[in-house]
Amino acid sequence: MKLSLYGVAISPFSLRVMMQIEAKGLHIQLLPPPGGLGSAQYADINPMRKIPALAIDDVIIPESEVICDLIEAIYPEPAMWPNDPVARAKARVIARIADIYVMNAMLPIFANLDPATRDTAVVDRALAAVDQGLRWLDKFIAPGPFAFGDILSLADCAAVPILAYVERFPPVFGMTTPFEGKTNLASYWQAIQHHSVASHAIKSLDDALASY
């Protein structure tokens, strides 16, 4: 069985899978999408033209959450979800909030990076939604050193790249202290950055942003 991952470190969703791969000590080749995301060449591989996508032999699996679950099923050790069903559900809630109510809420600001063409109403709505998502996340996430439980989990793999984006982009639009007033979240963010897998992911993101 041959596995390859199409992705780039500037994508928080690619970074999620890359963190899982590193935490499990796996050797899965990372490939950039040939021709770029919008290319016909990559569309032949993944018609959704999104990253990441996992190639497993001749099968392509898109969507980071699905990819992580597949890798977890193929390589169950070390386990990166809690074994207890309720605990696993709680950990998955953290990942879902980070995905839907933080990262998805943040997406409109990226089309408004240029001050000359910025729609401030769109930005203001997006930042308010991000703040609400962070407040919800604060209610569910542990104050560290991990998002849930006492080991690095897929909740961390979801949260770390997204929180790195939160730390870097909303401040550009005036949301200078996105973690302020969110005690658990702020404590978690400070703690998780000392973990080698998390710090490597954050550095990879910064390197990718610097060369973008």
C-alpha positions as CSV (number, residue, x, y, z in Angstrom):
1,M,0.0,0.0,0.0
2,K,1.5,3.3,-1.1
3,L,0.3,6.6,0.4
4,S,1.1,10.1,-0.8
5,L,-0.4,13.4,0.4
6,Y,-1.1,16.3,-2.0
7,G,-0.9,19.5,0.1
8,V,1.1,22.6,1.0
9,A,2.0,24.0,4.4
10,I,0.2,27.3,3.8
11,S,-3.1,25.3,4.1
12,P,-4.2,24.7,7.7
13,F,-6.1,21.6,6.5
14,S,-2.9,20.2,5.0
15,L,-1.1,21.0,8.2
16,R,-3.6,19.0,10.2
17,V,-2.7,15.9,8.3
18,M,1.0,16.7,8.3
19,M,0.8,17.0,12.1
20,Q,-0.8,13.6,12.4
21,I,1.7,12.0,10.1
22,E,4.6,13.4,12.1
23,A,3.0,12.5,15.4
24,K,2.6,8.9,14.3
25,G,6.1,8.7,12.9
26,L,4.9,7.8,9.4
27,H,6.7,8.3,6.1
28,I,4.1,9.6,3.7
29,Q,5.4,11.6,0.7
30,L,4.1,15.2,0.6
31,L,3.5,16.4,-2.9
32,P,2.4,19.9,-4.1
33,P,-0.7,19.8,-6.4
34,P,0.8,19.5,-9.9
35,G,0.2,22.6,-11.9
36,G,-1.4,24.3,-8.9
37,L,-4.8,24.1,-7.3
38,G,-6.7,25.4,-10.3
39,S,-4.9,23.4,-12.9
40,A,-6.5,20.8,-15.2
41,Q,-3.6,18.5,-14.2
42,Y,-4.6,18.5,-10.6
43,A,-8.3,18.3,-11.5
44,D,-7.5,15.0,-13.1
45,I,-6.2,13.8,-9.7
46,N,-8.8,15.5,-7.5
47,P,-11.8,17.0,-9.3
48,M,-12.6,19.1,-6.2
49,R,-9.2,20.9,-6.8
50,K,-8.7,21.3,-3.1
51,I,-6.0,20.3,-0.7
52,P,-5.2,18.1,1.0
53,A,-5.9,14.9,-0.9
54,L,-4.6,11.5,0.0
55,A,-3.5,9.1,-2.8
56,I,-3.7,5.6,-1.5
57,D,-2.6,3.3,-4.3
58,D,-5.0,4.4,-7.2
59,V,-7.6,5.9,-4.9
60,I,-7.9,9.6,-4.1
61,I,-9.4,10.7,-0.8
62,P,-10.1,14.4,-0.3
63,E,-11.1,16.3,2.8
64,S,-8.7,16.6,5.8
65,E,-11.1,15.1,8.4
66,V,-11.8,12.1,6.3
67,I,-8.1,11.7,5.5
68,C,-7.2,11.8,9.2
69,D,-9.8,9.2,10.0
70,L,-8.5,6.9,7.3
71,I,-4.9,7.3,8.4
72,E,-6.1,6.6,12.0
73,A,-7.8,3.4,10.8
74,I,-4.7,2.2,8.8
75,Y,-2.2,3.2,11.5
76,P,-4.1,2.9,14.8
77,E,-1.0,3.4,17.0
78,P,-0.4,5.7,18.6
79,A,-4.1,6.4,18.9
80,M,-4.9,10.1,18.3
81,W,-8.6,9.9,19.4
82,P,-9.6,8.9,22.9
83,N,-10.9,5.3,23.1
84,D,-13.9,6.2,25.2
85,P,-16.8,7.1,22.9
86,V,-17.9,10.1,25.0
87,A,-14.4,11.4,25.3
88,R,-13.8,11.0,21.6
89,A,-17.0,12.9,20.8
90,K,-15.8,15.8,23.1
91,A,-12.4,15.9,21.3
92,R,-14.1,15.9,17.9
93,V,-16.3,18.8,19.0
94,I,-13.2,20.9,19.5
95,A,-12.0,20.0,15.9
96,R,-15.4,20.8,14.5
97,I,-15.7,24.2,16.2
98,A,-12.2,25.1,15.0
99,D,-13.1,24.1,11.4
100,I,-16.6,25.5,11.0
101,Y,-16.9,28.4,13.4
102,V,-13.4,29.7,13.4
103,M,-11.6,28.9,10.1
104,N,-14.7,29.0,7.9
105,A,-15.8,32.2,9.6
106,M,-12.3,33.7,8.8
107,L,-12.4,33.0,5.1
108,P,-14.1,36.3,4.0
109,I,-11.2,38.3,5.3
110,F,-8.7,36.8,2.8
111,A,-10.5,38.4,-0.1
112,N,-10.2,41.7,1.7
113,L,-6.5,41.9,2.4
114,D,-6.0,44.8,0.1
115,P,-7.1,48.0,1.9
116,A,-7.9,49.6,-1.5
117,T,-10.7,47.1,-2.3
118,R,-11.6,46.1,1.2
119,D,-15.3,45.7,2.1
120,T,-15.3,46.7,5.7
121,A,-18.8,45.5,6.3
122,V,-17.8,42.0,5.2
123,V,-14.7,42.1,7.3
124,D,-16.5,43.3,10.4
125,R,-19.1,40.5,10.1
126,A,-16.3,37.9,9.6
127,L,-14.3,39.1,12.6
128,A,-17.5,39.1,14.8
129,A,-18.1,35.5,13.7
130,V,-14.5,34.5,14.3
131,D,-14.7,36.0,17.8
132,Q,-17.9,34.1,18.5
133,G,-16.3,30.8,17.3
134,L,-13.3,31.4,19.5
135,R,-15.6,32.0,22.5
136,W,-17.3,28.7,21.8
137,L,-13.9,27.0,21.4
138,D,-12.8,28.4,24.7
139,K,-15.7,26.6,26.4
140,F,-14.7,23.2,25.1
141,I,-10.9,23.3,24.9
142,A,-8.7,22.4,27.8
143,P,-6.2,25.0,29.1
144,G,-3.3,22.8,27.9
145,P,-0.9,21.3,27.4
146,F,-3.3,19.6,25.0
147,A,-6.8,20.4,23.6
148,F,-8.3,17.4,25.3
149,G,-6.8,14.7,27.5
150,D,-3.1,14.1,28.2
151,I,-1.7,13.4,24.7
152,L,-1.5,15.1,21.4
153,S,-4.7,14.3,19.6
154,L,-6.5,15.0,16.3
155,A,-8.2,17.9,18.1
156,D,-4.8,19.5,18.4
157,C,-4.0,18.8,14.8
158,A,-7.2,20.6,13.8
159,A,-6.8,23.5,16.3
160,V,-3.1,24.4,16.0
161,P,-3.0,25.5,12.3
162,I,-6.3,27.4,12.6
163,L,-5.2,29.2,15.8
164,A,-2.0,30.1,14.1
165,Y,-4.0,31.7,11.3
166,V,-6.1,33.5,14.0
167,E,-2.9,34.9,15.6
168,R,-1.6,36.1,12.2
169,F,-4.5,37.4,10.1
170,P,-7.4,39.0,12.2
171,P,-4.9,41.4,13.8
172,V,-4.2,42.9,10.3
173,F,-7.8,44.1,10.4
174,G,-7.7,45.5,13.9
175,M,-8.6,42.4,15.9
176,T,-5.3,42.7,17.7
177,T,-6.0,40.4,20.7
178,P,-8.1,37.6,19.4
179,F,-7.5,35.4,22.5
180,E,-8.1,38.1,25.0
181,G,-10.8,37.2,27.5
182,K,-10.7,33.5,26.5
183,T,-8.8,32.0,29.4
184,N,-8.7,28.4,28.4
185,L,-8.0,29.1,24.8
186,A,-5.2,31.6,25.6
187,S,-3.6,29.2,28.1
188,Y,-3.9,26.3,25.6
189,W,-2.3,28.3,22.8
190,Q,0.7,29.3,24.9
191,A,1.2,25.7,26.1
192,I,0.7,23.8,22.8
193,Q,3.4,25.8,21.0
194,H,6.0,24.1,23.1
195,H,5.1,20.7,21.7
196,S,7.6,19.7,18.9
197,V,4.9,18.6,16.4
198,A,2.9,21.8,17.0
199,S,5.9,24.1,16.8
200,H,7.1,22.4,13.6
201,A,3.7,22.9,12.0
202,I,3.6,26.6,13.0
203,K,7.1,27.1,11.6
204,S,6.1,25.4,8.4
205,L,3.2,27.8,8.1
206,D,5.3,30.8,8.7
207,D,7.9,29.6,6.2
208,A,5.1,29.1,3.6
209,L,3.6,32.5,4.3
210,A,7.0,34.2,4.0
211,S,7.5,32.7,0.5
212,Y,3.9,33.2,-0.7
